[in-house]
Amino acid sequence: MNIRHAVTGLPVLALALTITAISSGAHATAEPTTEPAGATAVSAPSAKQATAARRPFGPACSAVPKTGKGSFTEMAADPVATAASNNPALSTLVTAVKKAGLVDTLNGAAGITVFAPTNQAFAKIPKKTLNKVLANKKKLTSILTYHVVQGRKTPADLRRGSFTTLQGGKITTSGTGSTYQVNGARVVCGNVPTRNATVYIIDTVLMPKK
């Protein structure tokens, strides 16, 4: 199912993604080989390195509660809209999602990435303009779905990325290490897992061109 097509009929009632998990029980047995003299063995990443690559990163991550509601552990157990509702820094976004009628849509999606603007990001928009957007369900839905892409994107995917959003427009990402940008917006806490999505919290609201 093309998730973008599910968004074009407003209001959005449901949004379902299908992820096909490919697994194989077959194991090939490789013949022993002889390494050339002087060859240097390259070790695989350690379990500690692999775990670190999956951890949330960014300066705003330090403000996330260590335990209880809003903590990374609790967010990982909840679907994305519910997880966001427990994070005080995303309260304006949650209000917008509710006004657009997208709570069930986001919670019911499978395997998505959400670029979530903070309250401070929304505060950059003049209050009069923001109130008009919040009152216009079609416009609001267009903006919010522009912050969502199909598939769980890793930091490696964001290094030099170009993605089609649920809204239909394109976003571009860049960065390395723990510093990334999305259409120029800075990721302040990234790689945050929820039950059905990976979240990158950003400092600016992304605006689609149309």
N, C-alpha and C positions, 0 to 999 in steps of 0.2 A: 504493500500500500504506500502510495506516495504521500508522505505526511504533509507536504505543502498543499496538496489538493484538499486535505481535510480542513485547512484553515481558511480557504477562500470563501466558503459559505458561512456568513456571519449571521447570528451569533454562533460561535464555535460550540458544538455540543460534545464532541469526542475526538480524540486524537490517538490513533493507535499505531505503533511502530512495530515491525516484526524484525527481530534479530535472529538470525539462523546461527546456531552454535555448531561449529564443525569439530567433530572429534574423531579420533581414529585409534583403534586398539592395536594396530599393526606396528611392529617395531622392526626396523631394518638392522641387520647385523653387519657392521662395517668390517672389511678386511683390515688386518693390521698393516700400518704403513711405517716406513722408516723416514724419520725426519732428517733433512740435510744437516750435515755437520755445522755446528755453530748457530742453528736455528733457535730463535727465542720463543718460548711458549707464552701464549696470551691467556691469562686466566679469565674465567667467566666472572661476571659481577657477583660479589658476595651477597648473601641474604640480607645483610645490613644495608648494603648499597641499594638493593632492589626495594627494600622497605622505605628507605629515605626518598626514593624517586616517587613514591606514591603519597607521600605526606603533603598536607597543605603547606603553602609557603606564602610569604609576603608580610609587610609590616602590620597590616590590620588583623592578622591572624592572632596576634598576642592579646587582642581584646575579647576573643571568643572564650566563653566560660570553659574551665577545665573539666567540669562535670555537670550533670543535670541537663535541663532543657537548654537548647542552643549550643551545647558542646558538640565537638566533632563526632563523638561517639553516638550521641542522640540523633544528630543530623543524618548520620549514615544509616540509621534504622528507619527513618521516615521518608516518604515520598517528597519530592522537591518543594512543592508549594507549602506543605506542612512544615518541613524543615525550616524554610525561610520565615515562616510565621513565628518561630521561636527565637529568631535572631533580631534583637532590637534595632540593629543597624540597617535592617531591611524592611522596616515597618511601612514606609511609603510605597515601596515596591509591592508589598503584600496588599495594601489598600488598592493599588491600581489593578492588580491581578483579580481581586474580588470584584471590582467595578466592571471589569471586562468580562467577567464570567468564565475565567480561565483556570480556576482552581482545580476542578475535576479533570480538565484537559491536561494540565501539566502533571498532576498526580497520577493520571492514568497512562501517560506516555511511557515508553520503554526505551532506555538507552539514548538519552539526549544530553546536550551540554547547554547550560544556561549562563549567560553573562548578566550578573545581577547588580544593578546600580545601587549604591548606598543611598541613605537619606540625604547625605551631603551632595551627592550627584544630582538628585532631584531638586535640591535647594538652589542649584546653579540656574535653573529655569525660572524666569520671572513668575511670581505667584499667580498673576492674572492669566498668563499663558498656560501654566500648569493646571489651573482650575478648569479652563476651557477644554484641555485635553482629557482630563478626568471625567468630564461631563459628556464627552463624545466617544461612545463605545466603539464605533468603527475605527476612528483614529487611534484610540488607545490600544485596541487589539493589534493594529498594524505595528505600532511602536513596540509593544511587548513581545510579539512574535518575531520581531527583528532581532531580539536578544537570544533567540533559541536556535540551535542547529541540531541536526540529527547525528547521533553517535556520541559516545563518550570520548571527548578529545583530551589527550594527554598534553603535558607541557611540550613534549617533542613535536606533537602535531601543530602547536602554535608558533613554532620557531619562524616559519615563513609560510603561513597558511592563508588560504582563500576558501571561504565556505558560503554555501547558499543557505540562507536562514529560512525558517518556517514562513516568514512574511513574503519571501521570494527574492529579496534583495541580497546582495553580497556583502560580506564583511571580510576584512583582512587582518591578520594577526602577525606579530613579529616579536622577537625577543630571544633571550637565552638565560640559563641559570634560574634566577628567581625574579627576573625583570621581564615583563611582557606587556604588550599593548594590543588593544583591539580598536581599530579605526581611530587610533590616537588616544583612546581612553586607557588609563593605567590600571593594570590588575593589582589590587591592593591585598587580596587574599585569594590565592588560586588553588586549584586541584582539590577542592572540597567535595568529598563524596556524599551523596544521599542515596536512598534506596534505588532510585531509578534515573539519577542524573549526576553529572559532574558539574560543579558550580565554580565559576570564576567571578569573584566580587570586584566590581570596577568603580572608578571614581567619576564617571561621566555617563549620562544617558545617551545611548546610541540613537540617532535619528535616521530613518530610512529616507532615501531620496524621493520616493513617491509613495 
